[in-house]
Amino acid sequence: MTGRTGGTIRPPGRPGDLLCAAGAGGMLPVLPARSLARRHGEPSPALRPGLQDPSLLVGGRGPPERRAALPDRAEVAIVGGGYAGLSAALTLGRLGHAPVVLDAERIGWEASSRNGGMVSGGLKVAASALERRFGPERARRIALAAAASFPFLEATIAREGIACDYVRCGRFTPAWSPRHYDALAAQVERIAAITGLPAAMLPRARQREALGSDFYHGGMLVAATGSLHPGKYARGLADAAGRAGARLVDRVRVAAIREERGGFRLATDRGEMRADAVLVATNGYARGLGGASAMPWLARRLVPLASYIIATEPLGEGVVDRLFPGRRMIVDTRRILNYFPPRPTARACSGAGARASEAGTRSGRRPCCTRPWPRCSPS
């Protein structure tokens, strides 16, 4: 899910300018597939899982290569070229600093280009849990800070002219069970107050006003949600950071970060670089594929998130409107949630917070999109 640029974690006992940022998400393999079924008497083309290929979600091409030379020194080194790192680089550049963004892959790749394109300022933590941990006042400030990321992202897109198919579409959160519906109802006034935008319950009898299915038990309508093309947004954010004065260097893997007098030394597979300050924005990729990490302190505190996305062939505007009245983002209340973002190209996506093999896309079991729409079955 996009839009959450996260925050910073200050390691206790570490220098104030060595920061760790939470970014877009974990590791998201994308499984493009053939189309969802047309319903109500029309032919039903099947979902046929394809190869791991993110091209459907990034406009047929990945982020451009940015093979700039690795400088000897930087005022601020940002490790991680996803949403968090690029947003930080853009902000620092606009403030007159000269950040250098380093990424082991291409800038804007991985989870920042391969996700459901859903934008919100919500937290995946219940308000009651926040209050128990931090107390009511600090929990409220945390929720307000998270909610502020939504208008911040909208302002960034508008100011920088990022063409990423953005629209404030709202979302519908269908309840997996009657108990989940009651839990949503208990939150609706708080969500409206925190976001400053409308939120309301939609009972099961009216569910088809928001979702073309009777599978769920009603749900919650929230206005403070948008939709964008994640790959286009990542590229646009990278271009904006470059215009602001950031240097973007991809295909450089940081192996170690060591504090020294006057700053930090970064050891990479393309040589060493010194920096006055370092921002680590690697999130789910804080630990490399071999298990090593330049930031063991951070890696021990992050659990990579496995997820998958299935994208369809173009369904036609009429089919998409029947499946998703109002073209809102859909994300249900299961612990391993399902989400269904309609795309501007009259496609639909279906994703879940699980590995593809766990969710059944490779094992022959039905993928999650066939639960609300049983006729959308694989061949």
C-alpha positions in Angstrom: 0.0 0.0 0.0 1.5 3.4 -0.9 1.3 6.8 0.7 2.8 5.9 4.0 6.3 7.3 3.9 6.7 6.1 7.4 8.8 7.8 10.0 12.2 7.6 11.6 13.5 5.4 14.3 16.4 6.8 16.4 18.6 4.0 17.7 19.1 4.5 21.4 22.7 5.5 22.1 23.4 6.2 18.5 24.3 9.6 16.9 21.3 11.8 16.1 22.1 12.0 12.4 22.0 8.2 11.8 18.3 7.7 11.2 16.3 4.7 10.1 13.1 5.3 8.1 10.1 3.0 7.5 9.1 3.1 3.8 6.6 1.6 1.5 6.5 -2.1 2.4 8.1 -5.4 2.3 8.9 -7.8 -0.6 6.1 -7.9 -3.1 6.4 -10.3 -6.0 3.8 -9.5 -8.6 1.9 -12.3 -10.4 0.2 -10.9 -13.5 -2.6 -13.1 -14.6 -5.2 -13.4 -17.3 -8.6 -11.8 -16.8 -11.3 -11.9 -14.2 -14.6 -13.4 -15.3 -17.3 -11.4 -16.9 -20.4 -12.0 -14.8 -24.1 -12.6 -15.1 -24.3 -14.8 -18.2 -21.3 -13.5 -20.0 -18.3 -15.7 -21.0 -15.9 -16.3 -18.1 -12.3 -16.1 -19.1 -10.2 -17.7 -16.3 -7.5 -16.4 -14.1 -4.3 -18.0 -15.4 -1.3 -17.2 -13.2 1.7 -16.0 -15.3 5.4 -15.5 -14.6 6.7 -13.1 -12.0 6.8 -10.0 -14.1 5.9 -6.5 -12.7 5.4 -4.9 -16.1 1.7 -4.8 -15.9 1.9 -2.4 -12.9 4.8 -0.3 -14.1 3.6 0.7 -17.5 5.5 -2.1 -19.4 8.9 -1.0 -18.2 10.8 -0.8 -15.0 12.5 2.3 -13.5 15.2 3.8 -15.7 18.9 3.1 -15.0 20.5 5.8 -12.9 24.2 4.8 -13.0 25.7 8.0 -11.7 29.2 7.9 -10.3 29.5 7.2 -6.6 30.8 10.4 -5.0 33.6 10.4 -2.5 31.6 12.4 0.0 28.0 13.5 0.6 26.3 15.9 2.9 23.6 13.4 3.5 23.7 9.8 2.3 20.3 8.1 1.9 20.4 4.3 1.8 17.3 3.0 0.0 15.7 4.5 -3.1 12.1 3.7 -2.5 9.3 6.1 -1.4 10.8 6.9 1.9 14.3 7.6 0.6 13.1 9.5 -2.4 10.6 11.7 -0.4 13.4 12.5 2.1 15.8 13.4 -0.8 13.2 15.6 -2.4 12.5 17.4 0.9 16.2 17.8 1.7 16.9 19.1 -1.8 14.1 21.7 -1.5 15.7 22.8 1.8 19.0 23.5 0.1 20.9 20.3 1.0 22.6 17.9 -1.4 21.6 14.3 -0.6 22.9 11.2 -2.4 20.5 8.3 -2.7 21.9 4.8 -2.9 20.0 1.6 -3.9 21.2 -1.9 -4.4 18.8 -2.3 -7.3 17.2 0.4 -9.5 16.0 3.6 -7.8 12.2 3.2 -7.1 12.3 -0.5 -7.7 11.1 -3.4 -5.4 8.0 -2.7 -3.3 7.7 1.0 -4.3 7.0 0.0 -7.9 5.1 -3.2 -7.1 2.1 -2.7 -4.9 -1.6 -2.1 -5.0 -1.4 1.7 -5.5 -3.7 2.4 -2.5 -2.9 5.7 -0.7 -4.1 6.5 2.9 -2.8 7.9 6.1 -4.0 5.0 8.2 -2.0 2.9 10.7 -2.1 -0.9 10.7 -2.4 -0.7 14.5 -5.6 -0.5 16.5 -6.2 2.7 18.4 -6.7 0.7 21.6 -3.3 -0.9 21.2 -1.6 2.5 20.6 -3.2 3.9 23.7 -2.1 0.9 25.9 1.4 1.3 24.7 1.8 5.1 24.6 -1.1 6.6 26.5 -4.1 8.4 24.9 -2.4 11.7 24.1 0.7 10.3 22.5 -1.5 7.7 20.6 -3.6 10.6 19.3 -0.5 12.5 18.1 0.8 9.4 16.3 -2.5 8.9 14.5 -2.6 12.5 13.5 1.0 12.4 12.2 0.1 9.3 10.1 -3.1 10.9 8.8 -1.0 14.0 7.7 0.9 11.8 5.2 -2.2 11.7 3.0 -2.5 15.4 2.3 1.3 15.6 2.2 1.3 13.1 -0.7 -1.5 14.9 -2.5 0.4 18.2 -2.2 3.6 16.6 -3.4 2.0 15.1 -6.5 0.3 18.5 -7.4 3.4 20.6 -6.7 5.8 18.4 -8.6 3.4 17.6 -11.4 3.8 13.9 -11.0 1.7 12.1 -13.7 0.8 8.9 -11.8 -3.0 8.5 -12.5 -3.8 9.8 -9.0 -7.4 10.2 -7.9 -8.9 10.6 -4.5 -11.4 7.8 -4.8 -12.1 6.8 -1.2 -12.2 3.2 0.0 -14.7 0.6 1.2 -13.6 -1.7 4.0 -15.9 -4.8 3.9 -16.3 -6.7 7.1 -15.3 -10.3 7.1 -17.8 -11.1 9.8 -20.6 -9.4 11.8 -18.1 -8.9 14.7 -15.8 -7.1 12.3 -18.6 -4.9 11.2 -19.2 -3.9 14.8 -15.5 -3.2 15.3 -15.5 -0.9 12.3 -18.6 0.9 13.5 -16.8 1.6 16.8 -14.0 3.4 14.9 -15.9 5.4 12.3 -16.3 8.6 14.2 -12.6 8.6 15.3 -11.4 8.0 11.7 -13.6 10.9 10.5 -12.2 13.2 13.2 -8.5 12.2 12.6 -8.7 12.5 8.8 -11.0 15.5 8.6 -12.9 13.8 5.8 -16.2 11.8 5.9 -16.4 8.2 7.1 -19.6 6.2 7.4 -20.9 2.7 7.8 -22.7 0.8 5.0 -24.9 -2.1 6.2 -25.0 -5.4 4.4 -28.4 -4.6 2.8 -26.7 -1.7 0.9 -23.3 -3.3 0.3 -23.8 -3.4 -3.5 -23.6 0.4 -3.5 -19.9 0.0 -2.9 -19.0 -3.6 -4.0 -20.6 -5.9 -6.5 -20.8 -8.8 -4.2 -22.9 -10.2 -1.3 -19.9 -12.0 0.2 -19.1 -9.6 3.1 -21.2 -8.3 6.0 -21.4 -4.6 5.2 -18.5 -2.3 5.9 -17.1 1.2 6.2 -16.8 4.0 3.6 -13.8 6.3 4.1 -13.1 9.3 2.0 -9.5 9.8 2.9 -8.1 7.3 0.4 -6.6 7.6 -3.0 -5.4 5.5 -5.9 -2.3 5.9 -8.0 0.0 4.0 -10.4 2.8 2.9 -8.1 5.5 2.6 -10.7 4.7 6.0 -12.3 4.7 7.6 -8.8 8.1 6.1 -8.0 9.6 7.4 -11.2 8.0 10.8 -10.8 9.2 11.1 -7.2 12.7 10.2 -8.3 12.7 12.8 -11.1 11.4 15.4 -8.7 14.2 14.6 -6.2 16.8 14.9 -9.1 15.4 18.3 -10.1 15.7 19.4 -6.5 19.4 18.6 -6.5 19.6 15.0 -5.2 22.1 12.6 -6.8 20.5 9.2 -7.5 22.9 6.2 -7.7 21.6 2.8 -8.3 23.1 -0.7 -8.5 25.3 0.1 -5.5 25.0 -2.1 -2.4 25.9 -0.7 1.0 27.7 -3.4 3.0 28.5 -1.5 6.2 28.0 1.9 7.8 30.7 3.0 10.3 30.8 6.1 12.5 34.0 8.0 12.4 35.2 11.4 13.4 33.2 14.1 11.6 30.5 11.7 10.1 30.2 8.2 8.7 31.9 5.9 6.3 29.8 3.7 4.0 31.4 0.6 2.5 29.8 -0.4 -0.8 30.4 -2.8 -3.6 31.6 0.2 -5.7 34.0 1.6 -3.2 33.8 3.8 -0.1 31.9 7.0 0.5 31.9 9.4 3.5 28.9 11.3 4.6 28.1 13.9 7.3 24.8 12.2 8.0 23.1 9.0 7.0 19.4 8.1 6.6 18.6 4.4 6.2 15.3 3.9 4.3 15.5 0.2 3.4 12.5 -1.1 5.3 11.8 -4.7 4.3 15.1 -4.9 2.5 17.2 -3.9 5.5 18.6 -7.5 5.3 20.0 -8.6 2.0 19.1 -11.9 0.3 22.1 -13.6 2.0 21.0 -12.4 5.4 23.7 -9.8 5.8 22.8 -6.2 6.7 24.6 -2.8 6.8 22.3 -1.9 9.7 22.0 -5.0 12.0 20.2 -2.8 14.6 17.5 -2.0 12.1 17.3 -5.4 10.5 16.6 -7.1 13.8 13.5 -4.8 14.3 11.9 -5.4 10.9 10.0 -8.4 9.6 9.8 -8.5 5.7 6.2 -8.7 4.5 5.4 -11.2 1.9 2.5 -10.3 -0.4 1.3 -10.9 -3.9 -0.8 -9.2 -6.6 -2.7 -10.6 -9.5 -3.6 -8.2 -12.3 -6.2 -8.9 -15.0 -6.6 -8.3 -18.6 -8.8 -5.2 -19.5 -12.3 -6.1 -18.4 -14.2 -3.3 -20.0 -15.6 -0.2 -18.2 -19.0 -1.8 -17.6 -17.6 -4.9 -15.8 -15.3 -2.8 -13.6 -18.2 -0.5 -12.7 -20.3 -3.5 -11.7 -17.5 -5.0 -9.6 -16.5 -1.7 -8.0 -19.3 0.8 -8.0 -17.7 4.2 -7.5 -14.2 2.8 -8.3 -13.2 2.9 -4.6 -10.3 1.0 -3.2 -11.4 -2.2 -1.4 -9.5 -3.7 1.5 -11.2 -6.2 3.8 -10.8 -6.8 7.6 -9.1 -10.3 7.6 -5.9 -10.5 9.6 -4.3 -11.7 6.3 -6.3 -9.1 4.4 -7.5 -9.2 0.8 -7.5 -6.0 -1.3 -9.0 -5.2 -4.7 -7.8 -2.0 -6.3 -9.5 -1.2 -9.7 -7.1 0.3 -12.2 -7.6 3.2 -14.6 -7.0 0.9 -17.5 -10.3 -1.0 -16.8 -8.3 -3.8 -15.2 -8.7 -5.1 -11.7 -6.1 -6.2 -9.2 -6.4 -8.7 -6.4 -3.8 -9.0 -3.6 -3.3 -10.5 -0.2 -0.9 -10.3 2.7 0.6 -13.7 2.1 3.0 -15.4 -0.3 1.5 -16.5 -3.6 1.9 -20.1 -2.7 0.2 -19.7 0.6 -2.7 -17.8 -1.0 -3.3 -20.5 -3.6 -2.3 -18.8 -6.8 0.2 -21.6 -7.6 -1.2 -24.5 -5.7 -4.5 -24.9 -7.6 -6.6 -23.4 -4.8 -8.7 -20.5 -5.6 -7.1 -17.0 -5.4 -8.7 -14.5 -3.1 -10.6 -12.6 -5.8 -12.9 -15.7 -6.3 -14.3 -15.4 -2.8 -16.4 -12.3 -3.4 -16.9 -13.2 -7.0 -17.2 -17.1 -7.2 -17.6 -17.1 -11.0 -14.1 -15.7 -11.3 -12.5 -19.1 -11.1 -9.2 -20.4 -12.6 -9.3 -22.9 -15.4 
